[in-house]
């Protein structure tokens, strides 16, 4: 099976796993390439625990170093077997890793991880020393960080030359070398004897605008055509590209948010296209009341008394709040109890929200704060519309303390 076919096979397999919430590890040696990324999916339903430091949940959902760690699955290279923590950091079956920052790559090296690690964040001059010392593969958009160093110093500790990933800007207009400047960059890298490990780009447009991403793909293919016979890899398709079928026949695919079952856009058309692929959100946030009481009419609730009871009302506390990423716009949010919507009343506090109930809750009653569907009131998609936020903001801001009530 060629790489393109393998990529498409892998994407279909992961799509099925997200829908059914099965364990990726229990699948029949699914070909994957594992990526650590604090820029993308944090919450996914994988059963192996690959925790550098503070794994709080049984499905390796959250990690904490100096920031929150999130996991995503990347290109079809190897199958993910069981994960061993410690003991040299050998994760059986995982051939390559990628991180967002040099600091994260350094951290993995210090935990004994010896696999190749690509840094997807743009390289800074001050990071070159750590990149070389810890045998990382940095992403570059220009040559400044490398030409600022003596050429003879661009060696890893074993004497081999530095390897880099080239970020090509085909329309995102963030980081990346401009297409017309790529030949000169490649020529200089060759002169420096720096190896190009991969060339990649990132699509700008939403799921419902495939024609725009197709233009980027055409630019990428045309620009990289002279280098495709080199021993390097090319990849363009993140979640949006995978859903659109753009670039999935290249060496790698990068379905980040897709493994959480969440669409990057919250508009109905994008969500509809995403759902038609068979995706369903792979996470929900649930909580049991930690305290409840009946308050008389006229009581102000929470900071600034932004909600006033209008009669005798049952009010319950849930132990989550803005420290877990929930918005402080309380009247626009809802939790769900036995299918009934219960409004959040009063200010969302750091570690507490208060909800109005139609009756006192049962001892073992569970409330859905974020539901694992596309509900317009309680899902991550619905909340993002209400709060005018990105879909990934809701799960992306959940802290590792959220283990107290996360499924």
Secondary structure, 3 states (H helix, E strand, C coil): CCHHHHHHHHHHHHHHHHHHCCCCCCCCCCEEEEEECCCCCCCCCCCCCCCCCCCCCCCCCCEECCCEECEEEEEEEEECCCECCCCCCCECCCCEEEECCHHHHHHHHHCCCCCEEEEEEECCHHHHHHHHHCCEEEEECCCHHHHCCCHHHCECCCCCECEEEEEEECCCCCCCEEHHHHHHHHHHHHHCCCEEEEEECCCCCCCCCHHHHHHHHHHHHHHHHHHCCCCCEEEEEEHHHHHHCCCCCCCEEECCHHHHCCCCCCCHHHHHHHHHCCCCCCCCEEECCCEEEEECCCCEECHHHCEECCCCEEEEEECCCHHHCCCCCHHHCEEEECCEEEEEECCCCCCCEEEEECCCCCCCCCEEEEECCCCCCCEHHHHHHHHCCCHHHHHHCCCHHHHHHEC
